[in-house]
């Protein structure tokens, strides 16, 4: 059931109702929220056939309209993907309760106690292209963290999103979580309207192309959390173990090339290039990867000559740019110049070179001897994620529950007044951590 079908007359009213529902949700017990998550998982399982049928209709329509391959890959929701998303709902239910955690407990003076306690943000506005499974991930995290959520998917995923939200609302019917805490918008015009709901929405999370995220950032006063691009790199050092480097490269590129944590550029140290490049090129070509290389790369393997544009492109497809570099310093400089601060990796057996790379590369995720595809909230043990943030301020990287809570200061006294602690005869504070 969509927000439209609930007969809510305007976006302002949707914002108000979601805010009111979020306040009820925000004070529920962990047991009540976890029961709601289990009910959602069971409802999604019961409605799996209808959800997959809706997605098949979306995919068919998208193909007819000439959808780009990377976007189609994100849109496609098969049985395996749906089961994984439902498992993620239950994983979120098993996570520690994020609300009500006492981060600081301090005696300011006898009988005057300060606490810093975690609490929900309020209402999330999440705008995404394709990726209907994101609805499931985001809703489960929102409920667990006590937040309301207003969802706006791309038109290509409309039927899928409607079917999923209907299942979610059906699952919430006999729980303490108000169904109006989860809303779905369905029209393009509502996207701009959502960005203006600063009175009701506390955080906007966009998931889409670089231009889309920039558009969101330029058209709202609401704080925005997200990443614009996923231009990720893998650097194979001169002291790399080739038996590790080849499968790590192939996995980082081909395991799911449409993902934002798949590599777009491979950097190879010149001293290992003659031995490594032919081996990795063969393995990549077996996976139908098109190779684009700089002049030095083309001396070792057959590749399409790369241009400057290739270092700045997120292909989200089976295309890989390759550049030969002379040192780890050159690799780091290239990554910090062209990377999007998402996820970067090095393969090397030298601990000092790895340490230098991990320290000097500016990215939300920096990896040593493993695939960049591990950059994911589920794989990090977060249960799921609302998105990946590449901003400098936290939260950074895959954003799970910890990125959806804030805190408030609670001070309890017994008639204490500030005048007691001011002036010539001021009483000192004890400032004793409890």
C-alpha positions as CSV (number, residue, x, y, z in Angstrom):
1,X,0.0,0.0,0.0
2,X,1.6,3.3,-1.1
3,X,1.3,6.7,0.6
4,X,-1.0,7.7,-2.3
5,X,-3.3,4.7,-1.6
6,X,-3.5,5.7,2.1
7,X,-5.3,8.8,0.8
8,X,-2.7,11.2,2.3
9,X,-3.4,14.4,0.4
10,X,0.0,16.1,0.1
11,X,3.7,15.8,0.7
12,X,3.5,18.1,3.7
13,X,0.9,15.7,5.2
14,X,3.0,12.7,4.4
15,X,5.9,14.4,6.2
16,X,3.7,15.2,9.2
17,X,2.2,11.7,9.4
18,X,5.7,10.1,9.1
19,X,7.1,12.4,11.7
20,X,4.3,11.5,14.2
21,X,4.7,7.8,13.4
22,X,8.5,8.1,13.9
23,X,8.0,9.6,17.4
24,X,5.9,6.6,18.3
25,X,8.4,4.2,16.8
26,X,11.3,5.9,18.5
27,X,10.2,5.0,22.0
28,X,9.3,1.3,21.3
29,X,11.2,-1.4,23.1
30,X,13.8,-3.5,21.3
31,X,11.5,-6.5,21.6
32,X,8.7,-4.7,19.8
33,X,10.9,-3.5,17.0
34,X,12.5,-7.0,16.5
35,X,9.1,-8.6,16.5
36,X,8.1,-6.1,13.7
37,X,11.2,-7.0,11.7
38,X,10.4,-10.7,12.0
39,X,6.8,-10.0,10.8
40,X,8.1,-8.0,7.8
41,X,10.5,-10.9,6.9
42,X,7.7,-13.4,7.1
43,X,5.4,-11.2,5.0
44,X,8.1,-10.7,2.3
45,X,8.5,-14.5,2.1
46,X,4.7,-14.9,1.8
47,X,4.6,-12.3,-1.0
48,X,7.8,-13.4,-2.8
49,X,6.0,-14.6,-5.9
50,X,4.1,-11.3,-6.2
51,X,7.2,-9.3,-5.7
52,X,9.2,-11.2,-8.3
53,X,6.3,-10.9,-10.8
54,X,6.2,-7.1,-10.2
55,X,10.0,-7.0,-10.7
56,X,9.8,-9.0,-13.9
57,X,7.2,-6.5,-15.3
58,X,9.5,-3.7,-14.3
59,X,12.5,-5.3,-16.1
60,X,10.4,-6.0,-19.2
61,X,9.3,-2.4,-19.4
62,X,12.8,-1.1,-18.7
63,X,14.3,-3.3,-21.5
64,X,11.7,-1.9,-23.9
65,X,12.7,1.6,-23.0
66,X,16.4,0.8,-23.6
67,X,17.7,0.7,-20.0
68,X,21.5,0.8,-19.6
69,X,23.0,-2.6,-18.7
70,X,24.4,-1.5,-15.3
71,X,21.0,0.0,-14.2
72,X,19.2,-3.2,-15.4
73,X,21.6,-5.3,-13.3
74,X,20.6,-3.2,-10.2
75,X,16.9,-3.4,-11.1
76,X,16.8,-7.2,-11.6
77,X,15.5,-8.9,-8.4
78,X,15.8,-12.7,-8.6
79,X,14.9,-15.3,-6.0
80,X,18.4,-15.4,-4.6
81,X,18.7,-11.6,-4.3
82,X,15.3,-11.5,-2.6
83,X,16.1,-14.3,-0.1
84,X,19.4,-12.5,0.8
85,X,17.5,-9.2,1.4
86,X,15.0,-11.0,3.7
87,X,17.8,-12.7,5.5
88,X,19.2,-9.2,6.0
89,X,16.0,-8.1,7.8
90,X,16.5,-10.9,10.3
91,X,20.2,-10.1,10.7
92,X,19.2,-6.5,11.6
93,X,16.8,-7.9,14.2
94,X,19.7,-9.7,15.8
95,X,21.9,-6.6,16.1
96,X,22.4,-4.8,19.4
97,X,19.8,-2.2,20.3
98,X,21.2,1.2,19.1
99,X,18.7,3.4,21.0
100,X,19.0,4.3,24.7
101,X,22.7,3.5,24.9
102,X,24.4,5.7,27.6
103,X,27.6,7.0,26.1
104,X,28.6,9.3,28.9
105,X,27.5,9.2,32.6
106,X,29.1,11.9,34.6
107,X,28.6,13.5,38.0
108,X,28.8,17.3,37.6
109,X,28.3,17.7,41.3
110,X,26.7,15.7,44.0
111,X,23.1,15.0,42.9
112,X,23.7,16.6,39.5
113,X,24.1,13.9,36.8
114,X,24.8,14.3,33.1
115,X,24.1,11.5,30.6
116,X,24.6,11.3,26.8
117,X,22.0,8.9,25.4
118,X,21.6,7.7,21.9
119,X,18.3,8.4,20.1
120,X,16.8,8.3,16.6
121,X,17.4,10.9,14.0
122,X,13.7,11.2,13.2
123,X,12.7,10.8,9.6
124,X,14.9,9.7,6.7
125,X,14.2,10.6,3.1
126,X,15.8,8.0,0.8
127,X,15.9,8.5,-3.0
128,X,17.3,5.8,-5.2
129,X,17.6,4.6,-8.8
130,X,16.6,1.0,-9.5
131,X,17.7,-1.3,-6.6
132,X,14.3,-2.4,-5.3
133,X,16.0,-4.6,-2.7
134,X,17.3,-1.3,-1.1
135,X,13.7,-0.7,0.1
136,X,14.0,-3.8,2.3
137,X,17.4,-3.0,3.6
138,X,16.6,0.6,4.4
139,X,13.2,-0.1,6.0
140,X,14.7,-2.7,8.3
141,X,17.5,-0.4,9.5
142,X,15.1,2.5,9.9
143,X,12.7,0.5,12.1
144,X,15.6,-0.9,14.2
145,X,17.0,2.6,14.7
146,X,13.6,4.0,15.5
147,X,13.4,6.3,12.5
148,X,10.5,6.9,10.1
149,X,11.4,6.7,6.4
150,X,10.0,8.2,3.2
151,X,11.2,6.2,0.1
152,X,11.4,7.4,-3.5
153,X,12.5,4.8,-6.0
154,X,13.2,5.4,-9.7
155,X,10.3,4.9,-12.1
156,X,12.0,1.8,-13.5
157,X,11.4,0.1,-10.2
158,X,7.9,1.4,-9.4
159,X,6.0,-1.9,-9.5
160,X,8.7,-3.7,-7.5
161,X,8.8,-1.0,-4.8
162,X,5.0,-0.9,-4.5
163,X,4.9,-4.7,-4.1
164,X,7.6,-4.7,-1.5
165,X,6.1,-1.8,0.5
166,X,2.7,-3.5,0.4
167,X,4.3,-6.6,2.0
168,X,6.0,-4.5,4.6
169,X,2.7,-2.7,5.5
170,X,0.9,-6.1,5.7
171,X,3.6,-7.4,8.0
172,X,3.3,-4.4,10.3
173,X,-0.5,-4.7,10.7
174,X,-0.3,-6.8,14.0
175,X,2.8,-5.2,15.4
176,X,3.4,-2.1,17.6
177,X,5.3,-0.3,14.7
178,X,2.9,2.1,12.9
179,X,2.7,1.4,9.2
180,X,2.8,5.1,8.4
181,X,6.4,5.1,9.6
182,X,7.2,3.7,6.2
183,X,6.0,5.7,3.2
184,X,6.6,5.3,-0.6
185,X,6.4,8.1,-3.1
186,X,5.6,7.2,-6.7
187,X,6.0,10.3,-8.9
188,X,9.0,12.3,-10.2
189,X,7.5,15.5,-9.0
190,X,7.5,14.2,-5.5
191,X,11.3,13.9,-5.5
192,X,11.7,17.7,-5.6
193,X,8.9,18.1,-3.0
194,X,10.6,15.6,-0.7
195,X,13.8,17.7,-0.8
196,X,11.8,20.7,0.5
197,X,10.4,18.9,3.6
198,X,13.1,20.3,5.9
199,X,10.5,20.7,8.6
200,X,9.8,17.0,8.7
201,X,12.8,15.2,7.2
202,X,16.1,15.0,9.1
203,X,18.4,13.3,6.6
204,X,18.3,12.7,2.8
205,X,20.1,9.6,1.5
206,X,20.5,9.6,-2.3
207,X,21.6,6.5,-4.1
208,X,22.4,6.9,-7.7
209,X,24.6,8.5,-10.3
210,X,27.1,11.3,-9.7
211,X,24.8,13.9,-11.4
212,X,21.8,12.7,-9.5
213,X,23.5,13.0,-6.1
214,X,24.8,16.5,-7.1
215,X,21.3,17.5,-8.0
216,X,20.0,16.4,-4.6
217,X,22.8,18.2,-2.8
218,X,22.1,21.4,-4.8
219,X,18.3,21.4,-4.2
220,X,17.8,20.8,-0.5
221,X,18.6,22.4,2.9
222,X,18.3,19.0,4.6
223,X,21.6,17.3,5.4
224,X,22.6,14.8,2.7
225,X,24.5,11.5,3.3
226,X,25.8,9.6,0.3
227,X,28.3,9.0,-2.3
228,X,28.4,10.4,-5.9
229,X,30.7,7.9,-7.6
230,X,32.4,4.6,-7.0
231,X,35.7,4.9,-8.9
232,X,37.6,2.2,-7.0
233,X,41.2,1.1,-7.7
234,X,43.3,-2.0,-7.0
235,X,47.1,-1.5,-6.9
236,X,49.3,-4.6,-7.5
237,X,52.6,-3.9,-5.9
238,X,56.0,-5.2,-7.1
239,X,56.1,-7.5,-4.1
240,X,52.6,-8.9,-4.6
241,X,51.9,-12.6,-4.6
242,X,50.6,-13.2,-8.1
243,X,48.5,-16.2,-6.9
244,X,46.6,-13.8,-4.7
245,X,46.6,-10.8,-7.0
246,X,44.9,-12.5,-10.0
247,X,41.8,-13.8,-8.2
248,X,41.5,-10.6,-6.1
249,X,41.6,-8.5,-9.3
250,X,39.0,-10.7,-11.1
251,X,36.7,-10.7,-8.0
252,X,37.0,-7.0,-7.5
253,X,35.9,-6.4,-11.2
254,X,33.6,-9.2,-12.1
255,X,31.8,-10.6,-9.0
256,X,29.2,-7.8,-9.5
257,X,30.5,-5.2,-12.0
258,X,27.4,-2.9,-11.5
259,X,28.2,-2.4,-7.8
260,X,29.8,0.8,-6.6
261,X,32.6,-1.1,-4.9
262,X,33.8,-2.9,-8.1
263,X,37.1,-1.6,-9.3
264,X,37.3,0.6,-12.4
265,X,41.1,1.0,-12.6
266,X,43.9,-1.5,-12.1
267,X,47.3,-0.1,-11.2
268,X,50.3,-2.4,-11.7
269,X,53.9,-1.8,-10.6
270,X,56.2,-1.8,-13.6
271,X,58.6,-4.4,-12.0
272,X,55.8,-7.1,-12.0
273,X,53.9,-6.0,-15.1
274,X,55.5,-8.4,-17.6
275,X,54.7,-11.4,-15.4
276,X,51.4,-10.3,-14.0
277,X,49.5,-8.5,-16.8
278,X,49.3,-11.5,-19.3
279,X,48.0,-13.8,-16.5
280,X,45.4,-11.3,-15.2
281,X,44.4,-10.3,-18.8
282,X,43.7,-13.9,-19.6
283,X,41.6,-14.4,-16.5
284,X,39.7,-11.2,-17.1
285,X,39.0,-12.0,-20.7
286,X,37.5,-15.3,-19.6
287,X,35.0,-13.2,-17.8
288,X,34.3,-11.1,-20.9
289,X,36.0,-8.0,-19.5
290,X,37.1,-5.3,-22.0
291,X,40.6,-4.1,-21.2
292,X,41.7,-0.5,-21.7
293,X,45.4,0.3,-21.1
294,X,47.9,3.1,-21.1
295,X,50.8,3.0,-23.4
296,X,53.0,0.8,-21.1
297,X,50.1,-1.7,-20.5
298,X,49.7,-2.1,-24.3
299,X,53.4,-3.2,-24.5
300,X,52.5,-6.3,-22.4
301,X,49.0,-7.2,-23.5
302,X,46.4,-6.4,-26.2
303,X,44.2,-3.6,-24.9
304,X,42.2,-0.7,-26.2
305,X,44.3,2.4,-25.7
306,X,43.1,4.3,-22.6
307,X,42.5,8.0,-22.5
308,X,42.4,10.5,-19.7
309,X,38.6,10.0,-19.5
310,X,39.1,6.4,-18.5
311,X,40.7,7.3,-15.2
312,X,37.7,9.4,-14.4
313,X,35.0,6.9,-15.4
314,X,32.8,4.7,-13.3
315,X,31.9,2.0,-15.9
316,X,29.7,-0.2,-13.7
317,X,30.2,-2.8,-16.4
318,X,32.7,-5.3,-17.6
319,X,35.3,-2.7,-18.6
320,X,38.6,-2.2,-16.8
321,X,41.2,0.6,-17.2
322,X,44.8,-0.5,-16.6
323,X,47.8,1.7,-15.9
324,X,51.4,0.8,-15.2
325,X,53.1,2.8,-12.4
326,X,56.6,3.0,-11.1
327,X,56.0,3.0,-7.4
328,X,53.5,2.8,-4.6
329,X,53.9,6.6,-4.3
330,X,52.7,7.0,-7.9
331,X,49.8,4.6,-7.3
332,X,48.7,6.6,-4.2
333,X,49.0,9.9,-6.1
334,X,46.9,8.5,-9.0
335,X,44.2,7.2,-6.6
336,X,44.0,10.4,-4.6
337,X,43.7,12.3,-7.9
338,X,41.1,10.2,-9.6
339,X,39.5,8.2,-6.9
340,X,36.1,8.9,-5.4
341,X,37.1,8.2,-1.8
342,X,35.0,5.0,-1.9
343,X,37.2,1.8,-1.6
344,X,40.8,1.3,-2.6
345,X,43.0,-1.8,-2.3
346,X,46.6,-3.0,-2.5
347,X,48.0,-6.5,-3.1
348,X,51.5,-6.8,-1.6
349,X,53.5,-9.1,0.7
350,X,55.5,-6.1,2.1
351,X,54.0,-4.9,5.4
352,X,55.6,-1.5,5.2
353,X,54.3,-0.7,1.7
354,X,50.9,-1.9,2.8
355,X,51.0,0.3,5.9
356,X,52.0,3.3,3.7
357,X,49.2,2.7,1.3
358,X,46.5,2.3,4.0
359,X,47.7,5.4,5.7
360,X,48.1,7.7,2.7
361,X,45.2,6.8,0.5
362,X,42.2,9.0,1.2
363,X,39.1,6.8,1.0
364,X,36.3,5.5,3.2
365,X,37.7,1.9,2.8
366,X,41.3,0.9,2.3
367,X,42.1,-2.8,1.9
368,X,45.2,-5.0,1.9
369,X,45.2,-8.3,0.0
370,X,41.5,-8.7,-0.5
371,X,38.7,-7.7,-2.9
372,X,37.1,-4.3,-2.8
373,X,33.7,-6.1,-3.0
374,X,33.9,-6.5,0.8
375,X,32.8,-2.8,1.1
376,X,29.2,-3.6,2.1
377,X,27.2,-3.2,5.3
378,X,26.0,-6.9,5.3
379,X,29.6,-8.2,4.9
380,X,30.8,-5.8,7.6
381,X,28.3,-7.3,10.0
382,X,26.0,-4.3,10.0
383,X,23.0,-6.5,8.9
384,X,22.4,-4.2,6.0
385,X,23.2,-0.6,4.9
386,X,21.3,2.5,3.9
387,X,24.1,3.4,1.6
388,X,27.8,4.1,1.4
389,X,29.1,7.6,2.4
390,X,32.4,8.9,1.0
391,X,32.2,12.2,2.8
392,X,35.0,13.1,5.2
393,X,32.8,13.6,8.2
394,X,31.3,10.5,9.9
395,X,29.5,8.3,9.2
396,X,31.8,7.1,6.5
397,X,31.8,3.9,4.4
398,X,28.8,1.5,4.6
399,X,26.3,3.2,6.8
400,X,24.3,0.9,9.1
401,X,22.6,1.5,12.4
402,X,25.4,3.7,13.8
403,X,24.8,6.3,11.1
404,X,21.1,6.5,11.8
405,X,21.3,7.5,15.4
406,X,22.2,10.7,17.2
407,X,22.3,11.5,20.9
408,X,20.8,13.9,23.5
409,X,22.2,15.2,26.7
410,X,20.1,14.5,29.8
411,X,20.9,16.4,33.0
412,X,19.1,15.5,36.3
413,X,19.5,17.5,39.4
414,X,17.7,18.3,42.7
415,X,17.0,22.0,42.4
416,X,20.6,22.9,41.3
417,X,21.2,26.4,39.9
418,X,24.1,27.8,37.9
419,X,24.5,30.7,40.3
420,X,26.0,28.2,42.9
421,X,28.9,27.7,40.5
422,X,29.6,31.3,39.6
423,X,31.1,34.4,41.2
424,X,33.6,34.8,44.0
425,X,32.3,32.0,46.2
426,X,31.7,29.6,43.3
427,X,31.4,26.0,44.2
428,X,33.6,23.7,42.0
429,X,32.2,21.0,39.8
430,X,33.2,17.4,40.7
431,X,33.2,16.2,37.0
432,X,33.5,12.6,38.1
433,X,32.7,9.9,35.5
434,X,30.4,7.3,36.9
